[in-house]
Amino acid sequence: MRRYILAAAVYLASLILYLATLAPTVVTIFDDSLELQLAVPTLAIIHPTGYPLYELLAWLTTRLVPFGDAAYRVNLFSALAAAAAVMLLYLVARRLNAAEVPALAATALLAVSPVWHSQATIAEVYTFQGAITLFILYAFLRWGQNNGQGKTTWLMLGALGVGMGLAHHRLTFLILPGLLLYVVWVDRSLLAHPRGWGKPLIALALPLLTYALLPLRAHVGSLDGAYQQLGFWRWIAGGGYGAAFIFDNPFGIDRSLADLLTLARIQFGWLGVAVMLLSLPWWVRRPRRATLLVLIALADLAFACVYKVQDIQAFLIPLFLVMALWIALGLDAIWRAASGGWQMADGRWRMVAVVALAGLMLIWPARLAYTRWEELDRSQPPLRAWGVHDYGLDMLSSAAPDGRVVGLLGEMTLIRYFQFDRGMAPGVETAPADEEAQRLEAIAESIAEGRATLTTRPLTGLPQRFSLSAMGALIRVWPAGRAQPPAPAHPQDEAIMPGVKLVGWDAILRQPRSGPSLRVLLWWRADAPPIDFKVSARLLAHDGELIAQQDAIPVYHAYPSALWRPGEIVLDAYNFALSSPPDPETTLLLILYNPMDGSEYGRWQTPLAPAFTP
């Protein structure tokens, strides 16, 4: 009973840690996390292989948790799964005969290790996979403790865990070789009596029924629309992604075995490596269990050597779990060696020695947590925690009510997330296109249809064919020479350089969750074909001290001035992140200069006070 009370305490402590550092909302754009934060609450189909078991449990979390936005609740499921995995690691370490304190110390080391902690505080599938892996290990170790002659319940639970893994992530395949060898090693009679396989196979098959979610949600499809093209069987087989990353290396990854071992070493430091070596005598005494762990580690390492993805660290989690168990056994060797000396000491000094050694073992992960806290805390600072959230809201707020936004898939997913979560701008249509040629074609088609068309970033060939304006956080695309930006709040008629006039300006103070910012809007008019220039927009304090500066090609680097049409009005914008709202004496300084040599063409300065009152 004491073991399970401590396991529950481990769960609560790790959950508190992850809740304290949990991302409060969407925090990434171009990875799977954002996809999960939209796909899970809408029960859209997740990228191959579909992850149906994860999706159903995470969806249930979003329905049961009454606080936070949808993204936070999906993040929360990662924390819940991570805490469960940490608890299971403690139980597995104890099942491997590690004493309480060594098992607790190793468990804490995993909990604060960089890759594991980072996966526990964001929407991802890997902490759930870690929990399943450890559940499988625990169940089969329990079954094998009496040479397989005990209750078959644990064998069935282990098979259920394998089924859960196969209904979740293909990393489960990497533990099967070691697991099958362990099962046969424990009870060879299973080979001669296949009738005994029935119940375990049924238990294994049950979680696979969750794959029915995919055809049931086929009408919703995947966020990128690819499910309808690939179909069910190709989707659950990986959609070709696995083979591409093994044989084609689309990202040009150059990674060696030494790089992977360095990444593994970073998780626990050189001290962790040294402590692991102390577990070698245990390997000799427990060959079946040692072989199981070694084969899991080697299979994972071999897979990582050939799988050329950018985020390989998450795929090394099975190796990290085994390393944490080896650390528990190495610390246990120290603990037991020290306990032999304690027997010769009197009661008082024995207690002092026990407390001192336990303190040293537990201070180790505590110190690592302290040194890594700022790096791993996704809840702070505000810019890190809320920057992507505010950018998504800004993009959606910038779009015309019935407009079409063309951009990268991640950017469009972010806009769609806020349409779902906030119910904002339902008439805005998103058109994801990752290839430049596809984006340019989508923009041209939208303009031809007469739609208000916006895009998210500069695009080769766009300014040659269309006129552009800054529109909030987006770029409005107009037919060439027919831009119709809104009128300026503060008209001007200032010739800053030959052929270019500043005909208006405005400054908008924004105070989103990520911190105050100032958006400066500039209306330019090209009276003649201008030459290329860059704008240096600067905020100056009353004493002339620089507060913030933005240097850019006009319209978010998208509309070089040499391509402006004579007579058109170009609405330009510059965003300044500030530590606090500017005071009334802040001034705006604009400098137009040659981007090749930095020589100045002209400048203009004005106080910000007419635009707003802070």
C-alpha positions as CSV (number, residue, x, y, z in Angstrom):
1,M,0.0,0.0,0.0
2,R,2.8,2.4,0.8
3,R,4.2,1.9,-2.7
4,Y,0.9,3.1,-4.3
5,I,0.5,6.0,-1.9
6,L,3.9,7.2,-2.9
7,A,3.0,6.6,-6.6
8,A,-0.1,8.8,-6.1
9,A,2.1,11.5,-4.5
10,V,4.5,11.3,-7.5
11,Y,1.6,11.8,-9.8
12,L,0.3,14.9,-7.9
13,A,3.7,16.5,-7.6
14,S,4.5,16.1,-11.3
15,L,1.1,17.3,-12.3
16,I,1.5,20.4,-10.2
17,L,4.9,21.0,-11.9
18,Y,3.4,20.6,-15.4
19,L,0.3,22.8,-14.6
20,A,2.6,25.5,-13.3
21,T,4.5,25.5,-16.6
22,L,1.7,24.6,-19.0
23,A,1.2,26.6,-22.1
24,P,-2.0,28.7,-21.6
25,T,-3.2,28.6,-25.2
26,V,-1.8,28.1,-28.7
27,V,2.0,28.7,-28.7
28,T,3.2,27.3,-32.0
29,I,2.2,27.7,-35.6
30,F,4.2,25.3,-37.8
31,D,4.1,22.0,-36.0
32,D,1.6,19.3,-34.9
33,S,0.7,21.0,-31.7
34,L,-1.6,23.6,-33.4
35,E,-3.2,20.9,-35.5
36,L,-4.1,18.9,-32.4
37,Q,-5.5,22.0,-30.7
38,L,-8.0,22.4,-33.5
39,A,-8.5,18.8,-34.6
40,V,-9.2,17.3,-31.2
41,P,-12.1,19.6,-30.1
42,T,-13.7,19.4,-33.5
43,L,-13.0,15.7,-33.9
44,A,-11.3,16.3,-37.3
45,I,-9.0,13.5,-38.4
46,I,-5.4,14.0,-37.2
47,H,-2.5,13.5,-39.6
48,P,-1.4,9.9,-40.3
49,T,-1.8,7.5,-38.6
50,G,-4.8,9.2,-37.1
51,Y,-4.1,8.7,-33.3
52,P,-7.7,7.8,-32.6
53,L,-7.3,6.7,-29.0
54,Y,-5.4,9.9,-28.2
55,E,-8.0,12.0,-29.9
56,L,-10.9,10.4,-28.1
57,L,-9.4,10.8,-24.7
58,A,-8.1,14.3,-25.4
59,W,-11.5,15.3,-26.8
60,L,-13.1,14.0,-23.6
61,T,-10.8,16.2,-21.6
62,T,-11.9,19.2,-23.6
63,R,-15.5,18.4,-22.8
64,L,-15.0,17.7,-19.1
65,V,-12.6,20.5,-18.2
66,P,-14.7,23.7,-17.6
67,F,-11.9,26.3,-17.8
68,G,-9.4,27.5,-20.3
69,D,-9.7,27.7,-24.1
70,A,-9.8,24.6,-26.3
71,A,-6.0,24.8,-26.8
72,Y,-5.3,24.9,-23.1
73,R,-7.5,21.9,-22.5
74,V,-5.7,19.8,-25.2
75,N,-2.4,21.0,-23.6
76,L,-3.8,19.8,-20.3
77,F,-4.2,16.3,-21.6
78,S,-0.5,16.2,-22.3
79,A,0.2,17.2,-18.7
80,L,-2.2,14.6,-17.3
81,A,-0.6,11.9,-19.5
82,A,2.9,13.0,-18.5
83,A,2.1,12.8,-14.8
84,A,0.7,9.4,-15.3
85,A,3.8,8.3,-17.1
86,V,6.0,9.6,-14.3
87,M,4.0,7.7,-11.8
88,L,4.3,4.5,-13.9
89,L,8.0,5.0,-14.2
90,Y,8.2,5.0,-10.4
91,L,6.2,1.8,-10.2
92,V,8.3,0.1,-12.9
93,A,11.5,1.1,-11.1
94,R,10.1,-0.4,-7.9
95,R,9.1,-3.5,-9.8
96,L,12.7,-3.7,-10.9
97,N,13.7,-3.8,-7.2
98,A,15.0,-0.2,-6.9
99,A,14.5,1.1,-3.4
100,E,12.1,4.0,-2.7
101,V,14.5,6.9,-2.7
102,P,16.5,5.9,-5.8
103,A,13.2,5.3,-7.7
104,L,11.9,8.7,-6.6
105,A,15.1,10.4,-7.6
106,A,15.2,8.8,-11.1
107,T,11.5,9.5,-11.5
108,A,12.0,13.2,-10.7
109,L,14.9,13.3,-13.2
110,L,12.7,12.2,-16.0
111,A,10.0,14.6,-14.9
112,V,12.3,17.6,-15.3
113,S,14.4,16.3,-18.3
114,P,14.2,18.9,-21.2
115,V,12.5,16.9,-23.9
116,W,10.0,15.2,-21.6
117,H,9.1,18.4,-19.8
118,S,8.7,20.2,-23.1
119,Q,6.2,17.6,-24.3
120,A,4.3,17.7,-21.1
121,T,3.4,21.4,-21.4
122,I,2.0,21.5,-24.9
123,A,-0.5,19.6,-27.1
124,E,1.5,16.6,-28.3
125,V,1.1,12.8,-28.6
126,Y,4.4,11.7,-27.0
127,T,3.6,11.9,-23.2
128,F,0.6,9.6,-23.8
129,Q,2.8,7.3,-25.8
130,G,5.3,7.3,-22.8
131,A,2.5,6.4,-20.4
132,I,1.4,3.5,-22.6
133,T,4.9,2.2,-22.9
134,L,5.4,2.2,-19.2
135,F,2.0,0.7,-18.6
136,I,3.0,-2.2,-20.9
137,L,6.3,-2.7,-19.1
138,Y,4.7,-2.6,-15.7
139,A,2.0,-5.2,-16.7
140,F,4.4,-7.6,-18.3
141,L,6.9,-7.3,-15.4
142,R,4.0,-8.1,-13.0
143,W,3.1,-11.1,-15.1
144,G,6.6,-12.4,-15.3
145,Q,7.4,-12.0,-11.6
146,N,6.5,-15.7,-11.0
147,N,7.8,-17.1,-14.3
148,G,4.4,-16.4,-15.9
149,Q,2.7,-18.8,-13.5
150,G,0.7,-16.1,-11.7
151,K,-2.5,-14.5,-12.7
152,T,-3.1,-14.2,-16.4
153,T,-4.8,-10.8,-15.7
154,W,-1.5,-9.0,-16.0
155,L,-0.8,-10.8,-19.4
156,M,-4.1,-9.5,-20.6
157,L,-3.5,-6.0,-19.3
158,G,-0.1,-6.0,-21.0
159,A,-1.7,-7.1,-24.3
160,L,-4.3,-4.4,-23.8
161,G,-1.5,-1.9,-23.4
162,V,0.1,-3.1,-26.6
163,G,-3.3,-2.6,-28.4
164,M,-3.5,0.9,-26.9
165,G,-0.1,1.6,-28.3
166,L,-1.0,0.3,-31.7
167,A,-4.1,2.5,-31.6
168,H,-1.9,5.5,-30.9
169,H,1.7,5.7,-32.2
170,R,3.9,3.5,-34.3
171,L,6.7,3.8,-31.7
172,T,4.9,0.9,-30.1
173,F,6.4,-1.4,-32.7
174,L,9.9,-0.6,-31.3
175,I,9.1,-2.3,-28.0
176,L,7.6,-5.4,-29.6
177,P,10.9,-7.4,-30.3
178,G,12.1,-7.1,-26.8
179,L,8.7,-7.7,-25.4
180,L,8.1,-10.9,-27.4
181,L,11.5,-12.3,-26.4
182,Y,10.7,-11.5,-22.8
183,V,7.3,-13.3,-23.0
184,V,8.8,-16.4,-24.5
185,W,11.8,-16.3,-22.1
186,V,9.4,-16.2,-19.2
187,D,6.9,-18.8,-20.4
188,R,7.9,-21.0,-23.3
189,S,4.8,-23.0,-23.0
190,L,2.9,-20.2,-24.7
191,L,4.5,-21.3,-28.0
192,A,3.2,-24.8,-27.5
193,H,-0.3,-23.8,-26.4
194,P,-1.7,-21.2,-28.8
195,R,-5.2,-21.6,-27.2
196,G,-3.8,-19.6,-24.4
197,W,-3.4,-16.6,-26.7
198,G,-7.1,-16.0,-27.2
199,K,-7.9,-13.7,-24.3
200,P,-4.7,-11.6,-24.7
201,L,-5.3,-11.2,-28.4
202,I,-8.9,-10.1,-27.7
203,A,-7.5,-7.6,-25.2
204,L,-5.0,-6.4,-27.8
205,A,-7.7,-6.0,-30.4
206,L,-10.2,-4.0,-28.4
207,P,-8.3,-0.6,-28.5
208,L,-7.9,-1.0,-32.3
209,L,-11.7,-0.5,-32.6
210,T,-11.0,3.2,-32.0
211,Y,-9.8,3.4,-35.6
212,A,-13.5,3.4,-36.5
213,L,-13.3,7.1,-35.6
214,L,-11.7,7.8,-39.0
215,P,-14.5,6.6,-41.3
216,L,-17.0,8.0,-38.8
217,R,-15.5,11.4,-39.2
218,A,-14.6,11.2,-42.9
219,H,-17.2,13.8,-43.6
220,V,-15.1,16.3,-41.5
221,G,-11.8,15.1,-42.9
222,S,-8.3,16.2,-42.0
223,L,-7.3,19.9,-41.6
224,D,-5.2,19.7,-44.8
225,G,-7.9,17.9,-46.8
226,A,-5.6,14.9,-47.5
227,Y,-7.7,12.2,-45.9
228,Q,-10.2,12.1,-48.7
229,Q,-7.4,11.6,-51.2
230,L,-5.5,8.9,-49.3
231,G,-8.4,7.0,-47.7
232,F,-8.6,4.9,-44.5
233,W,-6.0,2.2,-45.1
234,R,-3.2,4.4,-46.5
235,W,-3.9,6.9,-43.6
236,I,-3.5,4.4,-40.8
237,A,-0.4,2.9,-42.6
238,G,1.3,6.3,-42.4
239,G,0.3,8.0,-45.6
240,G,3.8,7.5,-47.0
241,Y,5.3,9.8,-44.5
242,G,7.3,7.2,-42.7
243,A,8.9,5.9,-45.9
244,A,9.7,9.4,-47.0
245,F,11.6,10.3,-43.8
246,I,13.5,7.0,-43.9
247,F,14.4,6.8,-47.6
248,D,14.1,10.3,-49.1
249,N,15.3,12.7,-46.4
250,P,13.1,15.6,-47.6
251,F,14.6,18.1,-45.0
252,G,18.2,17.2,-45.8
253,I,18.9,16.1,-42.2
254,D,22.5,15.3,-41.5
255,R,22.5,13.5,-38.1
256,S,24.9,10.9,-36.8
257,L,24.7,8.3,-34.0
258,A,27.0,10.6,-32.0
259,D,24.4,13.4,-32.3
260,L,21.7,11.2,-30.9
261,L,23.8,10.0,-28.0
262,T,24.6,13.6,-27.2
263,L,20.9,14.4,-27.2
264,A,20.3,11.5,-24.9
265,R,23.2,12.5,-22.6
266,I,21.8,16.1,-22.3
267,Q,18.6,14.8,-20.7
268,F,20.3,13.6,-17.6
269,G,23.9,15.0,-17.8
270,W,27.2,13.2,-17.5
271,L,26.3,12.4,-13.9
272,G,23.3,10.5,-15.2
273,V,25.5,8.5,-17.6
274,A,27.9,7.6,-14.8
275,V,25.1,6.5,-12.5
276,M,23.6,4.3,-15.3
277,L,26.9,2.4,-15.5
278,L,26.5,1.4,-11.9
279,S,23.4,-0.6,-12.9
280,L,25.5,-3.1,-14.9
281,P,25.7,-5.7,-12.0
282,W,21.9,-5.7,-12.0
283,W,21.9,-6.7,-15.7
284,V,23.9,-9.8,-14.8
285,R,21.5,-10.7,-12.0
286,R,18.3,-10.1,-14.0
287,P,19.1,-11.1,-17.6
288,R,15.5,-11.3,-18.8
289,R,14.5,-7.9,-17.6
290,A,17.9,-6.4,-18.6
291,T,17.5,-7.8,-22.2
292,L,14.0,-6.4,-22.4
293,L,15.2,-2.9,-21.5
294,V,18.3,-3.1,-23.7
295,L,16.3,-4.2,-26.8
296,I,13.8,-1.3,-26.3
297,A,16.7,1.2,-26.1
298,L,18.6,-0.3,-29.1
299,A,15.5,-0.5,-31.3
300,D,14.6,3.1,-30.6
301,L,18.2,4.3,-31.2
302,A,18.4,2.4,-34.5
303,F,15.1,3.8,-35.6
304,A,16.2,7.4,-34.8
305,C,19.4,6.8,-36.9
306,V,17.4,6.3,-40.1
307,Y,14.3,8.5,-39.4
308,K,15.2,11.9,-40.8
309,V,12.7,14.2,-39.2
310,Q,13.6,17.5,-37.6
311,D,12.0,16.9,-34.1
312,I,13.8,13.5,-33.6
313,Q,14.1,14.2,-29.8
314,A,10.5,13.3,-29.3
315,F,11.0,9.9,-31.0
316,L,13.8,9.2,-28.5
317,I,11.5,9.2,-25.5
318,P,11.5,5.3,-25.3
319,L,15.3,5.5,-24.9
320,F,14.9,8.3,-22.3
321,L,12.5,6.1,-20.3
322,V,14.9,3.2,-20.3
323,M,17.8,5.5,-19.3
324,A,15.7,6.8,-16.3
325,L,15.1,3.2,-15.2
326,W,18.9,2.5,-15.5
327,I,19.6,5.6,-13.4
328,A,17.1,4.3,-10.8
329,L,19.0,1.0,-10.7
330,G,22.4,2.8,-10.5
331,L,21.2,4.9,-7.6
332,D,19.9,1.8,-6.0
333,A,23.3,0.2,-6.2
334,I,24.7,3.3,-4.3
335,W,21.9,3.1,-1.8
336,R,22.4,-0.5,-1.0
337,A,26.2,-0.2,-0.8
338,A,25.8,2.7,1.6
339,S,23.2,0.8,3.6
340,G,25.7,-1.9,4.4
341,G,27.8,0.7,6.2
342,W,24.8,2.0,8.0
343,Q,24.3,-1.2,9.8
344,M,27.6,-0.6,11.8
345,A,26.5,2.8,12.9
346,D,24.3,3.6,15.9
347,G,20.7,4.5,15.4
348,R,21.2,8.3,15.5
349,W,24.0,8.4,13.0
350,R,22.3,5.8,10.8
351,M,19.3,8.1,10.5
352,V,21.6,11.1,9.7
353,A,23.3,9.1,6.9
354,V,20.0,7.9,5.4
355,V,18.6,11.5,5.3
356,A,21.8,12.9,3.9
357,L,22.1,10.4,1.1
358,A,18.4,10.7,0.3
359,G,18.8,14.5,0.3
360,L,21.7,14.3,-2.2
361,M,19.8,12.1,-4.5
362,L,16.7,14.3,-4.5
363,I,18.6,17.6,-4.7
364,W,20.0,16.4,-8.1
365,P,16.7,16.7,-10.0
366,A,15.6,19.7,-7.9
367,R,18.7,21.6,-9.0
368,L,18.2,20.6,-12.7
369,A,14.6,21.8,-12.4
370,Y,15.8,25.2,-11.0
371,T,18.4,25.7,-13.7
372,R,16.0,24.8,-16.5
373,W,12.9,26.4,-15.2
374,E,13.0,29.6,-17.3
375,E,13.7,27.6,-20.5
376,L,10.9,25.1,-19.9
377,D,8.2,27.4,-18.5
378,R,5.7,27.9,-21.3
379,S,3.4,30.1,-19.1
380,Q,5.9,32.9,-19.0
381,P,6.9,35.5,-20.1
382,P,3.7,37.0,-21.6
383,L,5.3,37.2,-25.1
384,R,6.2,33.6,-25.1
385,A,3.0,32.4,-23.6
386,W,0.6,34.6,-25.5
387,G,2.4,35.8,-28.6
388,V,1.0,33.3,-31.1
389,H,-2.4,33.6,-29.5
390,D,-2.4,37.4,-30.1
391,Y,-1.0,37.0,-33.6
392,G,-3.8,34.7,-34.5
393,L,-6.5,37.0,-33.2
394,D,-4.8,39.9,-35.0
395,M,-4.8,38.1,-38.3
396,L,-8.5,37.2,-38.0
397,S,-9.4,40.7,-36.9
398,S,-7.5,42.1,-39.9
399,A,-9.4,40.1,-42.5
400,A,-12.3,41.6,-44.4
401,P,-15.6,40.1,-43.1
402,D,-16.2,38.0,-46.2
403,G,-12.6,37.9,-47.4
404,R,-10.3,35.1,-48.2
405,V,-6.9,34.7,-46.6
406,V,-4.2,32.8,-48.4
407,G,-1.2,31.5,-46.5
408,L,0.7,28.6,-45.1
409,L,-1.2,25.7,-43.6
410,G,-0.1,26.5,-40.1
411,E,-1.2,30.2,-40.4
412,M,-4.6,29.1,-41.8
413,T,-5.0,26.6,-39.0
414,L,-4.4,29.4,-36.5
415,I,-7.1,31.5,-38.0
416,R,-9.5,28.6,-38.2
417,Y,-8.8,27.8,-34.5
418,F,-10.0,31.2,-33.4
419,Q,-13.0,31.0,-35.7
420,F,-13.9,27.8,-33.9
421,D,-12.9,28.8,-30.3
422,R,-14.1,32.4,-30.4
423,G,-16.8,32.2,-33.0
424,M,-15.2,35.1,-34.7
425,A,-15.5,36.2,-38.4
426,P,-17.3,33.0,-39.6
427,G,-17.5,34.5,-43.1
428,V,-13.7,34.6,-43.5
429,E,-12.4,31.8,-45.8
430,T,-8.9,30.3,-45.4
431,A,-7.0,28.9,-48.4
432,P,-3.9,27.0,-47.2
433,A,-1.0,26.6,-49.7
434,D,2.5,25.9,-48.6
435,E,4.2,26.2,-52.0
436,E,4.8,29.7,-53.3
437,A,3.4,28.9,-56.8
438,Q,0.2,27.5,-55.2
439,R,-0.2,30.6,-53.1
440,L,0.2,32.9,-56.0
441,E,-2.3,31.0,-58.1
442,A,-4.8,30.9,-55.2
443,I,-4.5,34.7,-54.8
444,A,-4.9,35.3,-58.5
445,E,-8.0,33.1,-58.6
446,S,-9.5,34.9,-55.6
447,I,-8.9,38.4,-57.2
448,A,-10.5,37.2,-60.4
449,E,-13.6,36.1,-58.4
450,G,-13.8,39.6,-56.9
451,R,-13.1,38.4,-53.4
452,A,-11.4,40.7,-50.8
453,T,-8.1,38.8,-50.8
454,L,-5.4,38.9,-48.1
455,T,-2.2,37.0,-47.5
456,T,0.2,36.6,-44.6
457,R,3.7,37.1,-45.9
458,P,5.8,38.3,-48.9
459,L,5.5,36.3,-52.0
460,T,7.7,36.1,-55.1
461,G,5.9,37.6,-58.1
462,L,3.1,39.1,-56.1
463,P,4.0,42.8,-56.3
464,Q,4.7,42.6,-60.0
465,R,1.1,41.5,-60.6
466,F,-0.9,43.2,-57.9
467,S,-1.0,46.3,-55.7
468,L,-0.5,45.7,-51.9
469,S,-1.6,47.4,-48.7
470,A,-0.9,46.6,-45.1
471,M,-4.2,45.5,-43.4
472,G,-3.6,45.0,-39.7
473,A,-1.4,42.0,-39.4
474,L,-2.1,40.9,-43.0
475,I,-1.4,42.1,-46.5
476,R,-4.3,43.1,-48.6
477,V,-4.0,42.3,-52.3
478,W,-5.6,44.5,-54.9
479,P,-5.8,44.5,-58.7
480,A,-2.8,46.3,-60.0
481,G,-3.1,50.1,-59.6
482,R,-6.6,49.8,-58.0
483,A,-5.8,49.8,-54.3
484,Q,-8.4,51.4,-52.1
485,P,-7.0,51.7,-48.6
486,P,-9.0,53.6,-45.9
487,A,-8.4,57.3,-45.5
488,P,-5.7,58.3,-43.1
489,A,-6.7,59.6,-39.6
490,H,-4.0,62.3,-39.8
491,P,-3.6,63.6,-43.3
492,Q,-0.2,65.0,-44.4
493,D,1.4,66.3,-47.5
494,E,5.1,65.8,-46.9
495,A,7.5,65.1,-49.8
496,I,10.1,63.1,-47.9
497,M,12.1,62.1,-51.0
498,P,11.8,62.8,-54.7
499,G,8.7,61.1,-56.1
500,V,7.4,59.9,-52.7
501,K,5.0,61.8,-50.4
502,L,3.7,60.9,-46.9
503,V,0.0,61.7,-47.3
504,G,-1.1,60.4,-43.9
505,W,-0.3,58.5,-40.7
506,D,-1.8,57.0,-37.6
507,A,-0.7,55.2,-34.5
508,I,-2.8,52.6,-32.7
509,L,-1.9,51.5,-29.2
510,R,-2.7,47.8,-28.7
511,Q,-2.7,45.9,-25.4
512,P,-3.1,42.2,-26.1
513,R,-2.2,39.5,-23.5
514,S,1.4,39.3,-24.8
515,G,2.1,42.9,-23.8
516,P,1.6,46.5,-25.2
517,S,2.4,47.2,-28.8
518,L,2.1,50.2,-31.1
519,R,1.1,49.8,-34.7
520,V,2.2,52.8,-36.8
521,L,0.3,53.2,-40.1
522,L,1.8,55.2,-43.0
523,W,0.1,56.3,-46.2
524,W,2.5,56.8,-49.1
525,R,1.9,58.2,-52.6
526,A,4.2,57.6,-55.5
527,D,4.0,60.7,-57.7
528,A,6.6,59.1,-60.0
529,P,8.2,55.7,-60.3
530,P,10.3,55.7,-57.1
531,I,13.6,54.0,-56.5
532,D,14.0,51.3,-53.9
533,F,14.1,52.4,-50.3
534,K,13.8,51.0,-46.9
535,V,11.9,52.7,-44.0
536,S,13.5,53.0,-40.6
537,A,10.6,53.7,-38.2
538,R,11.7,54.7,-34.8
539,L,10.1,55.7,-31.5
540,L,12.0,58.3,-29.5
541,A,11.6,59.4,-25.9
542,H,11.4,63.1,-25.0
543,D,15.1,63.2,-24.6
544,G,15.8,61.6,-28.0
545,E,16.6,58.1,-26.5
546,L,15.6,55.3,-28.8
547,I,12.7,53.3,-27.5
548,A,12.1,50.9,-30.4
549,Q,13.0,50.6,-34.1
550,Q,11.7,48.8,-37.1
551,D,13.6,48.7,-40.4
552,A,11.8,47.1,-43.3
553,I,10.8,47.2,-47.0
554,P,7.3,48.7,-47.1
555,V,4.2,46.6,-46.4
556,Y,5.8,43.9,-44.3
557,H,8.7,43.4,-46.7
558,A,6.2,42.5,-49.4
559,Y,6.0,45.6,-51.6
560,P,9.3,47.1,-52.7
561,S,8.9,50.8,-53.6
562,A,10.5,50.4,-57.0
563,L,7.3,48.4,-58.0
564,W,4.8,51.0,-56.9
565,R,2.5,52.3,-59.5
566,P,2.6,56.1,-60.0
567,G,-0.3,57.8,-58.3
568,E,-1.4,54.9,-56.1
569,I,-1.7,55.2,-52.3
570,V,0.3,52.5,-50.4
571,L,-0.8,51.8,-46.9
572,D,2.3,50.7,-44.9
573,A,2.5,49.4,-41.3
574,Y,5.1,48.9,-38.5
575,N,4.6,47.1,-35.3
576,F,6.5,47.9,-32.1
577,A,6.5,45.6,-29.1
578,L,6.8,47.7,-26.0
579,S,7.5,47.1,-22.3
580,S,4.9,49.8,-21.4
581,P,2.6,52.2,-23.2
582,P,4.5,55.2,-24.6
583,D,4.1,58.6,-22.8
584,P,2.6,61.6,-24.5
585,E,6.0,63.1,-25.4
586,T,7.1,60.1,-27.5
587,T,7.9,61.0,-31.1
588,L,7.8,59.1,-34.3
589,L,10.8,59.4,-36.6
590,L,10.8,58.1,-40.2
591,I,14.0,57.7,-42.2
592,L,14.0,56.6,-45.8
593,Y,17.3,55.2,-46.9
594,N,19.1,53.3,-49.7
595,P,19.0,49.6,-48.7
596,M,22.3,49.0,-50.5
597,D,24.6,51.5,-48.8
598,G,22.5,53.0,-46.0
599,S,22.6,56.5,-47.4
600,E,19.7,58.6,-46.3
601,Y,17.1,59.9,-48.7
602,G,15.0,61.9,-46.3
603,R,13.3,62.0,-42.9
604,W,10.2,63.1,-41.1
605,Q,9.3,63.4,-37.4
606,T,6.1,64.0,-35.4
607,P,4.9,63.7,-31.9
608,L,2.5,60.7,-31.3
609,A,0.2,62.7,-29.1
610,P,-2.3,63.6,-31.9
611,A,-2.9,60.0,-32.6
612,F,-3.8,58.7,-29.2
613,T,-3.9,59.5,-25.5
614,P,-2.1,56.7,-23.5
